[in-house]
Amino acid sequence: MVVVVVVVVVVIVLFVVVVVVVVVVVVQVVRVLSGVLCETEIHEVTPCNPDPCQAGGTCVSLASGEFLCRCPPDRDGELCQHCQ
């Protein structure tokens, strides 16, 4: 009788573990995919995503949560929006 109870408890625990793993995997997939057929990848929004820099400027995320645009030599401005 004790063996049957132990086996039932082990089966229930394994079932719960499998369900939790499946839920975690599904949540991770849902976080990164969108669309009817999950065809669109969702990118994390950061100060540089979407890229605010213009005219070929390179966005640099700062530790403060802000960003800095490194502009090409012929551009300036906070977003590289001005011609020199």
Steps between C-alpha positions, in 0.01 A plus 500: 500500500782743587670427168182591310470829687865584430458419131186716477677791673801469268275494192312809622824686571639412157177612335513835681866548399418430135207742507715774655775449240248515215344819639842665539595411141169628362534827693853550362382440142205735543733771632713501185249416228188674377257472213235250403762239409766624745691633200604835648783516751454756775814685593561637844442874522818677613627856459653387168214278385343641299810691390446874552815607313466640150722519190715198583562594863585219738294472817677418827292395803626657821484340844266780611232373261562783256675491164768682305519530122847482346458700181683467168755778436256705287215495759438636848219549749362277771353266236749580219217700342709802393736528204831671571 
